[in-house]
Amino acid sequence: QVQLVESGGGLVQAGGSLRLACVASGRTSHSYAVGWFRQISGKEREFVSFIDWTGGRIVYADFVKGRFTISRDNGKNTVYLQMDSLKPEDTARYYCAASYTVRDPFRIYEYDYWGWGTQVTVSS
C-alpha cells in the first residue's frame, strides 16, 4: 500500500497558476497509477486527471484540457499537477489517489489510497 500527501494549494487570482504535488510513501517500488480529483463545496467529487506508472497513459477531464498538465517523477515518488489559466470555477479541494490497478480512471472506486487534499482558491 501507499500513503499520499498533497501540497501546493493556495490562493491565486484568475488567470494565474499553481503546481500541486502528490508525494507517496510505502510500497512505492510497485507500479502504481495516480489520479487527481477535486471537490467543489456543496458538490460531489469529480475526476480531473490521471497518469499511469510509466506516464504512457494520461487522461484529462474536458474542463481542464489545454490548461492542466499531469506528470510524475518516480525517483522522487511524486506526481505533479501543473494548473495554468486558473478560473474561479476551479476553486475546490484537490485530492490525489492511487492504486496498483486502474481500468477506468474516471471512477472513484478504482482507487484504493487517498490523500487528505489541498485547497485551491481562485479569486475573480
N, C-alpha and C positions, 0 to 999 in steps of 0.2 A: 504494500500500500504506500501511498504518498500523502504528504501533508503540504498544503498550499497556502502561501501568504501573498496577498496583493498589496501593491503600493503605487504611488504616482498620482493619485487623485488630488483634486483641489478645486479652487475657484478660478475660472477663466472667462474672459469676455468672448462674445460671439465672434467667430472667425479665427479664434486662437487655437492653440494646440496643447495637447498633453500626451505623455508617454507612460502608459501603465506597464507594470511588471508583475509577473507571477513567478515567485520563486518556490521551487519544490524541494522537499527533503524526504528521506525514507528510501524506498527501493527505486531510486532514480536511474539505476543502470538498466532497468527493464524498459521496453519500448512503450511509453505511454503517450496518448494523444491528449490535446488540451483544447477546450472550448472557452470562449468568453460569452457571458450572458449579462444582461442588465435588467434592473427592476426600477421602473419609474414609480414614484409614490402613488399609491392607490391602484396600481395596475399589476398584472401578472408578469412574472419573469419572462424575458424574451431572448432569443438567440442573437448573438452579434457576429461571432467569427469562430473559426476552427482551424487547427493545424495538426497534422499527424506527426509521428515521431521524426520522420525524415524531412519534413517540410514539402514533400511531394504532393500532398493533397491539402489545399487551402480553400476554405469556403467563407463567403461573406453574406450577411443579410443584405437585402436590397437597399435598405435605408442608409447603409454605410459604404457602399461600393464607390470607389473613387476618392474616399475621404479617410478611411482607416486602413492600416496595414498591419497584419499579424506576422510575427517572425519568432524564431527561437534560437537559443544558443545552449545546446545540450551540455557543453563543457561547463557552463555556469548554472545549469539546471533552471533556466529562466526562459519564459515565454513573454514576449512583448506585444503590446497593442499601441501602435502609434496612431493618434487621433488628431487629424487636421481638419480645418474648416468647421470647427465645432458650432453647433446650433443650440439654442435654448432647449429644444426638444430632446437633446442628448443628455440632459440632466437626469441622473439616475445613480443608483449604486451598482457598480460593476463587479462581477464575480468571475473568477476563473474556476474551471472544473476539469478533472482528469479521469481517464480510465485507460486500462490496458487494451480494451476492445471497444471501438465505437463504429457502428454501422450507419446510423443516421445521426449526423452531428447536430441537427436541429432540435433533437428531443432531449429534454432534461433527464429522462430516465436512463439514458445511455451512459451517464457519468456516475462514477462511484465515489469520487472525492471532490470536495468543495472547499474553497477558501471562505473567509468571512466577509470579503468585499472591500471596496474602496469607493468613496463618494466622489462623484464628478458633478460639479455645478457650473452651468454656463449662463452667464448673465446677458441680457438683451441690451 
